[in-house]
Amino acid sequence: MAAVVSAPPVARAVPSSKTETFTDTKRRDDVRHANIEAARAVADAVRTSLGPRGMDKMIITPSSNEVIITNDGATILSQMSPLQPAARMLADLSRSQDTAAGDGTTSVVVLAGAILRKSQHLLSNAAAHPTAVADSLHKFSQKAVSILRSIAIPVDLSDRDTLIKSASTALNSKVVSNYSSLLSPLAVDAVLSILDPNNPSLVDLRDIKIVKKLGGTVDDTELIKGLVFDKKASHTAGGPTRVENAKIAVIQFQISPPKTDIEQSVVVSDYTQMDRILREERAYILSMVKKIKNTGCNVLLIQKSILRDAVTDLSLHYLAKAKILVVKDIERDDIEFITKTLNCLPIANIEHFREDKLGFADVVEEVSVGESKVVRVTGIKNMGRTSTVVVRGSNQLVIDEAERSLHDALCVVRCLVNEKYLIAGGGAPEIELSRQLAAWAKELHGMESYCIKEFAEALEVIPYTLAENAGLNPVSIVTELRNRHARGETYAGINVRKGQITNILEENVVQPLLVSTSAITLATECVRMILKIDDIVMVR
């Protein structure tokens, strides 16, 4: 009988946990690519506006047909309102730079666009992981800031000429660059006038009020040590328009007949009752005017009221009889600035109207500025640390651009107050950074070295664009600039006026250190955020 031999059980092949599996990363790559392309499109849109020879953009808002002509990066991007989220991040980046430094709003976007282009090259050609690229970018940013600090030049706030040079550099790329010799000293004097010796690093630009008046040219712009109200004095009943040895009160109550708290009507059936109501109103207003006059007050600034008329024709008549100059409809937002300037207190009730709450000035007068009139207060006693600038221009577009340019100049001076260091302009710091970072990259290893070398090249976009916008040959200019820096000429930069490379410090083209360090820090932070995004999830 044949024996049946059973075969030993065959062990099943258990798949190893180390087996390589295919992961489809196409969607992530597509999302990252779409974000980078959208952000780069925004950077390319403002790139032609960079530098003293940059072009201007005309922005038209379809709803109101408002026209803005500017080459300020923050203004252009704030008006563009891009829909793509990554593109919107670059608009926010420009706004952040405007808040942090006030200048370099176009440079920061152009720089971010160049770093994104290099990042895209690393992701697609070098097969680098986004996290590795983002980490290298962080180290690149820290090293770049330390290099910038090493080549910076300390500045003393008492050196007015150096501050003016820095403000002029900020204005040279603006529409109103022809007037930089007027606006630069004006910006420096305005900031120094609000500087508190006890707290020198704190500069609040809200203490500088800019009043825009149509008529004349930008040459007529002036800094006034005092107050200017963009409205004329009340002329009802022949009130005064000039007062010397003024005692000024800022009031927040109404000099008009009281009304009921709730909406209701009073029916008067007899003319004697009507006469009595009018007589009571006159007596009420007259008693208020007498209390005001008894304190010696002869100038009255009345806050705009939303409850009822702040003043009536009758109250203006009595105030004119008392020889009190009246400026009405003062905005609520201006009250703090006015009281700080006049060194007085706002008065909320007639019962609190006392002489110790008044401000004192030599002259309050109504003067003609262009086609309209303003009220000017000068010779203020114990004046607060504020100043007022009256900006003039032939049309509204010029005035608006002059105001934006002046704001940038004020911010540049504020940067120097906060961080008292200057660096050269004209693309010099970017080329020096690129050279030193490329040398540093050789000391590193692996993907980090390759990434930092690429990012160092990205910094050359600033001098390249400056040369391109000035109509020069960008390749030959940047090549020569590299050679000059390799020979140790740290401050060699592009002189767009002469169309050649010179020592940019001798040409007085300087900018605050804070503008460049802020631009590099913010641009790298924004790019790192965009690189870390690998999917877009729509939620309802």
C-alpha positions in Angstrom: 0.0 0.0 0.0 1.5 3.3 -1.0 2.2 5.8 1.7 0.9 9.4 1.3 3.6 11.9 2.2 2.1 15.3 3.0 4.2 18.3 1.8 5.3 20.8 4.5 3.1 23.9 4.6 4.5 26.7 2.4 5.0 30.0 4.3 3.3 33.0 2.7 5.5 35.9 1.8 4.8 38.7 4.2 5.3 42.1 2.6 8.2 43.9 4.2 7.4 47.1 6.0 10.5 48.6 4.3 9.1 48.1 0.8 9.2 51.3 -1.2 5.8 52.6 -2.2 4.9 55.2 -4.9 3.4 58.4 -3.6 1.8 60.7 -6.1 3.0 64.2 -5.3 1.8 65.8 -8.5 -1.1 67.7 -6.8 1.2 69.1 -4.2 3.7 70.2 -6.8 0.9 71.8 -8.9 -0.5 73.8 -5.9 3.0 75.0 -4.9 3.8 75.9 -8.6 0.5 77.8 -9.0 1.2 79.8 -5.8 4.8 80.6 -6.8 3.7 81.7 -10.3 0.9 83.9 -8.9 3.3 85.6 -6.4 6.0 86.1 -9.1 3.4 87.7 -11.4 2.7 90.3 -8.7 6.5 90.9 -8.3 6.9 91.3 -12.0 4.1 93.9 -12.1 5.8 96.3 -9.8 9.4 95.5 -10.9 9.5 98.3 -13.5 8.7 100.8 -10.7 12.0 100.2 -8.8 14.6 102.9 -8.5 15.1 106.5 -9.4 14.4 105.8 -13.1 11.4 103.5 -12.4 8.2 103.9 -14.3 4.9 105.1 -12.7 1.6 103.3 -12.7 -1.8 104.9 -13.4 -4.4 103.2 -11.2 -8.1 103.7 -12.0 -10.8 102.5 -9.6 -13.9 101.5 -11.7 -16.4 102.3 -9.0 -15.5 106.0 -8.4 -13.3 106.6 -11.5 -10.6 107.8 -9.1 -7.2 108.1 -10.7 -3.9 107.5 -8.8 -0.4 108.0 -10.4 2.3 106.6 -8.3 5.4 104.3 -8.2 5.1 103.5 -4.5 4.9 99.7 -4.2 2.6 99.6 -1.2 0.1 102.0 -2.9 0.1 100.0 -6.2 -0.4 96.6 -4.5 -3.0 97.9 -2.0 -5.1 99.2 -5.0 -4.6 96.1 -7.1 -6.4 93.8 -4.6 -5.3 90.4 -6.1 -7.7 87.5 -5.7 -5.1 84.6 -5.6 -4.2 84.0 -1.9 -0.4 83.8 -2.5 -0.5 87.0 -4.6 -2.4 88.6 -1.8 0.4 87.6 0.6 2.9 89.7 -1.5 0.5 92.7 -1.3 0.4 92.2 2.5 4.2 91.9 2.5 4.5 95.3 0.9 2.2 96.8 3.5 4.2 95.2 6.3 7.4 96.8 4.9 5.6 100.1 4.8 4.6 99.8 8.4 8.0 98.6 9.6 10.3 100.9 7.6 8.2 103.2 5.4 10.5 102.8 2.4 11.6 99.8 0.3 8.0 98.7 -0.4 8.9 97.8 -4.1 12.3 96.3 -3.3 10.8 93.8 -0.8 8.3 92.5 -3.4 10.9 92.3 -6.2 13.3 90.5 -3.8 10.6 88.0 -2.8 9.8 87.3 -6.5 13.5 86.6 -7.2 13.8 84.2 -4.2 10.6 82.4 -5.3 12.1 81.9 -8.8 15.3 80.4 -7.3 13.1 78.2 -4.9 11.1 76.9 -7.9 14.4 76.0 -9.6 15.6 74.2 -6.5 12.3 72.2 -6.2 12.0 71.2 -9.8 15.7 70.8 -11.0 17.6 70.0 -7.8 14.7 67.8 -6.4 15.1 69.7 -3.1 12.4 69.2 -0.4 10.4 72.3 0.4 11.3 72.0 4.1 15.0 71.9 3.4 14.7 74.9 1.1 12.7 76.8 3.8 15.2 76.0 6.5 18.1 77.1 4.3 16.2 80.3 3.6 15.9 81.0 7.4 19.7 80.6 7.8 20.3 82.8 4.7 18.2 85.5 6.2 20.0 85.5 9.6 23.4 85.6 8.0 22.4 88.3 5.5 21.2 90.6 8.4 24.5 90.0 10.3 26.5 90.9 7.2 24.5 94.1 6.6 25.1 95.2 10.2 28.9 94.6 9.7 29.0 97.0 6.7 26.7 99.6 8.2 27.9 103.1 9.1 26.8 104.7 12.5 25.0 108.0 12.3 24.6 110.8 14.8 21.1 112.4 15.0 22.8 115.8 15.5 24.3 115.4 12.0 21.4 117.1 10.1 23.1 116.8 6.7 23.4 113.0 6.8 19.7 112.7 7.7 18.8 115.0 4.8 20.9 112.8 2.4 19.0 109.7 3.5 15.6 111.4 3.1 16.7 112.6 -0.4 17.5 109.0 -1.5 14.0 108.0 -0.5 12.5 110.8 -2.6 14.7 110.3 -5.6 12.5 107.5 -6.9 9.3 109.4 -6.6 7.2 111.5 -9.0 8.2 114.6 -7.0 11.9 113.9 -7.0 12.6 117.3 -8.5 11.5 118.8 -5.2 13.7 116.6 -2.9 15.9 119.5 -2.0 12.8 121.2 -0.4 11.0 118.1 1.0 14.1 116.4 2.6 15.0 119.2 5.0 11.3 119.7 5.7 10.9 116.0 6.7 14.0 116.0 8.8 13.0 119.2 10.7 9.4 117.8 11.2 10.7 114.5 12.8 13.3 116.3 14.9 10.7 118.7 16.2 8.6 115.9 17.6 11.5 114.0 19.1 11.3 113.6 22.9 14.8 113.9 24.5 13.6 111.7 27.4 12.5 108.9 25.0 14.5 109.5 21.8 13.7 106.1 20.1 10.0 106.7 20.1 8.7 108.7 17.1 4.9 108.8 16.5 4.3 110.1 13.0 0.7 110.9 14.0 2.2 113.9 15.8 2.9 115.4 12.3 -0.2 116.6 10.6 -0.3 116.9 6.8 -2.8 119.5 5.4 -3.3 119.3 1.6 -4.3 122.5 -0.2 -4.9 122.8 -3.9 -3.1 125.7 -5.7 0.5 126.8 -6.3 3.3 124.2 -6.8 5.0 121.7 -4.5 7.7 124.4 -4.0 5.1 126.2 -1.8 4.9 123.3 0.6 5.9 124.6 4.1 6.5 123.4 7.7 4.5 125.4 10.2 5.4 125.6 13.9 1.9 125.8 15.1 -1.6 124.7 13.9 -3.4 124.9 10.6 -7.1 124.2 10.2 -8.3 123.3 6.8 -11.4 125.4 7.1 -12.2 129.1 7.4 -13.4 131.0 10.5 -17.1 131.6 10.9 -18.1 134.9 9.2 -21.7 134.9 10.5 -22.6 138.3 11.9 -19.2 139.8 11.2 -17.1 137.7 13.6 -13.4 138.5 13.9 -10.9 136.8 11.5 -7.7 137.7 13.4 -7.0 137.7 17.1 -3.8 138.5 18.9 -2.9 137.3 22.4 -5.4 134.5 21.8 -6.9 132.4 24.6 -8.1 129.2 22.9 -10.7 126.8 24.1 -11.5 123.4 22.5 -15.1 122.6 23.4 -17.0 119.3 22.9 -20.5 120.6 23.8 -23.1 122.4 21.7 -23.9 126.1 22.0 -27.4 125.7 20.7 -30.9 125.2 22.3 -31.3 121.8 24.0 -33.5 119.1 22.5 -35.4 116.3 24.1 -33.6 113.0 24.5 -36.3 111.0 22.6 -37.8 111.8 19.2 -41.0 113.8 19.8 -42.6 117.0 18.8 -43.8 120.0 20.9 -47.1 121.6 19.7 -47.3 125.3 20.4 -50.9 126.7 20.0 -50.4 130.3 21.2 -48.0 133.0 19.8 -47.2 134.1 23.4 -45.9 130.7 24.1 -43.8 130.8 20.9 -42.4 134.1 22.0 -41.5 132.7 25.4 -39.7 129.7 23.9 -37.6 132.0 21.7 -36.9 134.3 24.6 -35.8 131.3 26.7 -33.5 130.1 23.9 -31.9 133.5 23.6 -31.4 133.7 27.4 -29.9 130.1 27.5 -27.4 130.8 24.7 -26.5 134.3 26.0 -25.7 132.9 29.5 -23.4 130.3 27.8 -21.6 133.0 25.8 -21.2 135.2 28.9 -19.6 132.3 30.8 -17.2 131.7 27.9 -16.4 135.4 27.7 -15.8 135.8 31.4 -12.8 133.4 31.3 -11.1 135.7 28.8 -11.5 133.2 25.9 -11.4 134.9 22.5 -10.9 131.8 20.2 -13.4 128.9 20.2 -12.7 125.6 18.4 -16.0 123.6 18.3 -16.1 119.9 17.7 -18.5 118.6 15.1 -21.7 117.2 16.8 -23.8 114.3 15.6 -26.7 114.9 18.0 -27.7 118.4 17.0 -26.2 121.5 15.5 -23.1 122.4 17.5 -23.8 126.1 16.8 -26.8 128.1 15.5 -26.9 131.4 13.7 -28.1 133.0 17.0 -25.2 131.6 19.0 -22.7 132.7 16.3 -24.3 136.2 16.4 -23.7 136.5 20.2 -20.1 135.0 19.8 -19.4 137.6 17.1 -20.7 140.4 19.4 -18.4 139.1 22.1 -15.4 139.4 19.6 -14.8 135.6 19.8 -13.2 134.0 16.7 -15.1 130.7 16.0 -13.8 127.6 14.0 -16.5 125.1 13.9 -16.9 121.4 12.7 -13.6 120.2 14.1 -13.3 116.4 13.6 -13.4 114.2 16.6 -10.1 112.5 15.4 -8.3 115.8 15.4 -9.1 116.8 19.0 -6.2 114.8 20.5 -3.7 116.4 18.1 -5.1 119.9 18.7 -5.1 119.7 22.5 -1.5 118.2 22.5 -0.3 121.1 20.3 -2.0 123.8 22.3 -1.2 122.2 25.6 -4.8 122.6 26.7 -7.7 120.4 27.8 -10.9 119.6 25.8 -14.0 121.0 27.6 -17.0 118.7 27.6 -19.5 120.9 29.6 -20.1 124.6 30.0 -19.9 124.2 33.8 -16.3 123.0 33.5 -15.2 126.1 31.4 -12.3 127.5 33.3 -9.2 129.6 32.3 -6.8 126.8 33.3 -8.2 124.7 30.5 -7.4 127.2 27.8 -4.4 127.3 25.4 -2.5 130.5 24.6 -1.0 131.7 21.3 0.3 135.0 19.9 -1.8 135.1 16.7 -4.8 133.2 15.4 -5.7 134.5 11.9 -7.5 133.5 8.7 -5.2 133.5 5.7 -5.7 132.7 2.0 -3.9 129.6 0.7 -4.5 129.0 -3.0 -8.2 129.3 -3.8 -9.4 128.8 -0.3 -8.8 130.0 3.2 -7.3 128.3 6.3 -7.0 129.3 10.0 -3.4 129.5 11.2 -2.4 129.4 14.9 1.2 130.6 15.5 3.3 131.5 18.6 1.8 128.9 20.8 3.0 129.1 24.4 4.3 125.8 25.9 3.5 124.1 22.6 3.4 120.3 22.6 5.9 118.2 20.4 3.9 118.3 17.2 4.3 120.0 13.8 2.1 120.7 10.8 3.0 120.5 7.1 0.9 122.3 4.4 1.4 120.4 1.1 0.6 122.4 -2.1 0.3 121.3 -5.7 -1.2 122.3 -9.0 -3.7 119.3 -9.1 -5.0 116.7 -6.7 -2.9 113.9 -8.2 0.4 115.8 -7.5 -0.8 116.7 -4.0 -1.6 113.1 -3.2 1.7 111.8 -4.5 3.6 114.6 -2.7 1.9 113.5 0.5 2.8 109.8 0.0 6.4 110.8 -0.9 6.7 113.0 2.2 5.4 110.1 4.3 8.2 107.9 3.0 10.8 110.5 3.8 9.4 110.9 7.3 9.5 107.1 7.8 13.2 107.0 6.6 14.1 109.7 9.2 12.1 107.7 11.8 14.1 104.5 10.9 17.4 106.4 11.5 16.1 107.6 14.9 15.1 104.0 15.9 18.3 102.4 14.5 21.1 104.8 14.0 22.9 103.1 11.1 23.2 103.9 7.4 24.2 101.7 4.5 24.9 102.6 0.9 22.2 102.5 -1.8 22.4 101.9 -5.5 22.5 98.1 -5.3 25.8 98.1 -3.4 24.7 96.2 -0.2 22.9 93.6 -2.3 26.0 92.8 -4.4 28.2 92.7 -1.3 25.7 90.4 0.4 25.6 88.2 -2.7 29.4 87.9 -2.7 29.8 87.2 1.0 26.9 84.7 1.1 28.3 82.8 -1.9 31.6 82.5 -0.2 29.9 81.3 3.0 27.9 78.7 1.0 31.2 77.0 0.1 31.9 76.4 3.7 28.6 74.5 4.1 27.7 71.0 3.0 25.0 69.2 1.0 21.7 70.7 -0.1 22.0 73.7 2.4 25.1 74.9 0.6 23.4 74.6 -2.8 20.3 76.5 -1.6 22.2 79.4 -0.1 24.3 79.8 -3.2 21.1 80.1 -5.3 19.6 82.6 -2.9 22.8 84.7 -3.0 22.3 84.9 -6.7 18.7 86.0 -6.2 19.9 89.2 -4.4 21.4 90.4 -7.7 17.9 91.1 -8.9 18.0 94.6 -7.2 21.1 96.0 -9.0 20.0 94.2 -12.2 16.5 95.9 -12.1 18.0 99.3 -11.2 20.3 99.1 -14.3 17.5 97.8 -16.5 15.1 100.5 -15.5 17.8 103.2 -16.0 18.2 102.0 -19.6 21.7 100.6 -19.0 23.0 97.2 -20.0 22.2 95.2 -16.9 24.5 92.2 -17.6 27.6 94.3 -18.1 26.8 96.6 -15.2 26.2 93.7 -12.7 29.3 91.9 -13.9 31.4 95.0 -13.4 29.8 95.6 -10.0 30.8 92.1 -9.0 34.4 92.7 -10.0 34.6 96.0 -8.1 33.2 94.3 -5.0 35.6 91.4 -5.4 38.5 93.9 -5.4 37.3 95.2 -2.0 35.2 98.3 -3.1 32.3 97.7 -0.6 30.5 100.9 -1.5 30.6 100.6 -5.3 27.1 101.0 -6.6 25.1 102.0 -9.7 25.0 105.7 -10.3 21.9 106.0 -12.6 22.4 109.7 -13.2 25.9 109.2 -14.7 25.1 105.7 -16.1 28.2 104.1 -14.5 29.5 102.5 -11.3 30.9 104.9 -8.7 31.5 105.0 -5.0 27.8 105.5 -4.0 28.6 107.0 -0.6 30.5 109.9 -2.3 27.3 110.5 -4.3 25.3 110.8 -1.1 23.0 107.9 -2.0 22.4 106.3 1.4 19.5 104.6 3.2 18.7 103.4 6.7 20.0 100.0 7.7 16.5 99.1 9.0 15.0 99.4 5.5 17.3 96.7 4.1 17.2 94.3 7.1 13.4 94.6 7.3 13.1 93.9 3.5 15.3 90.7 3.7 13.6 89.4 6.9 10.1 90.0 5.7 10.7 88.7 2.1 12.3 85.4 3.3 9.5 85.0 5.9 6.8 85.4 3.2 8.6 83.0 0.8 9.0 80.4 3.5 5.3 80.5 4.2 4.4 80.1 0.5 6.9 77.1 0.1 5.3 75.3 3.1 1.8 75.3 1.4 1.2 72.0 -0.4 -2.6 72.1 -0.8 -5.5 74.5 -1.0 -8.7 73.3 0.8 -12.0 74.9 0.0 -14.5 74.9 2.8 -18.1 76.0 2.8 
